[in-house]
Amino acid sequence: MQSEREGGRKVDIESLIEGAKHVGNVFAWRIYGIERIYITLKKGIKLPVGSYVFVKDEDGLPIVYQVASPSYYRYSYDFEKRLIAHGGISRDESHTYDCIGILVGKVMEDGKVQPPRYPIPPFTKVYECTSKLMEFLTTPHKAPVLKIGSEPLTGQEIRISLWALIRQGLLISGAQGTGKTTGLLTLICRALLTYRNLRFLILDWTGEMIVLKSLAEKGHPDDTGFKPSVKILSWDGLMKALSYSKPELLVRLIKEDDPRVRGAPEEVLTQALIICNKEGIFPTKDNLLEIVGDVEEVNGKPKVVGGRFRTRRFSTIETVRDVIELSKRIPDEKPEDVLTLDDIVNDLKSTNIVMIDFSKTADPDIPDDFELKKSVAETVAGHIWEVARTDREFGCIVVSDEAHRICPEKGYGTLSPI
């Protein structure tokens, strides 16, 4: 019985299950369906949690299950409980070792794995998966393939398809200290070695990803001749640069310094910055003051003249002008070398790893505020997404440790739209 898998690979299913050990039978002591079966093992046989077994369907094809909830079963009597209490014990060995099988899927004749159509009949023989069958099930059949480690309970090597990772994404979850960051670093390093044209944008919230800088300095640990390019950007430097092109970021910074930026003054200032952004005008003090307009006395009464906000109250315009003139966030002249979002895109086109370090704030003029950091992360990731959506020649893998920073658990913060 041969099958053909993706890419024309021939699969001999009979060879995959040849020599499989009979370990027990399906025992229908309760109603069961397709998704799980109840297994009683033969005497003297134990299977650990996470191991794999299979049964043969009516057409002889294997249906694979993963072992869960192993337990002993034996009907006990009241007198045996009293025997234990008085130091005696029954030597009756009539107990059984049972477990539950959670469906993995049926290996079809074309090599694909899919759900079976009917439940398994009671008393069907259960076999332990052979090493060949396990390798077939756990190894992606589309290159390149990454080995990321071994499953600790069974020792089974874990491999993933690089292309599936790029196209579908990956979430690594676990308690503190379980190795999430170590696993992620391993994954990045091995992915780069497998396909050296990969590009990563890393949002580093804790500073633990900074060790990737050593790749550029010392070379890859598995191939020192390969030195991936790495560029690290500080979030506060990026915040200052992006604030000139992102009105909402600059307004947030100005609000940190001046409590008058609320209500109508905030609306006018935000609209003035948006006008600058749309018309390609750099938001210097003079340019903003020209857009906002001025207040002069006309026929003995204060009136808004010039600018784009003549219908606004003169008191609002006066407040906004005063805020602009006093703000240290708004430059008098356009700085030379202002970083833009497109600069980050260009960096990603020529650099293996571009990392934004959110773990520390060096600029004393930038508040060490989580919401500001989150805004920067959302702005950069959102722009990368839009560029990749319209430019088929561009792409990168966006990595964020501490994913709850931008994707918090329900009820524990605002979910980022990106």
Order of alpha helices (4+ residues) and beta strands (2+ residues): beta-beta-alpha-beta-beta-beta-beta-alpha-beta-beta-beta-alpha-beta-beta-alpha-alpha-beta-alpha-beta-alpha-alpha-alpha-alpha-beta-beta-alpha-alpha-beta-alpha-beta
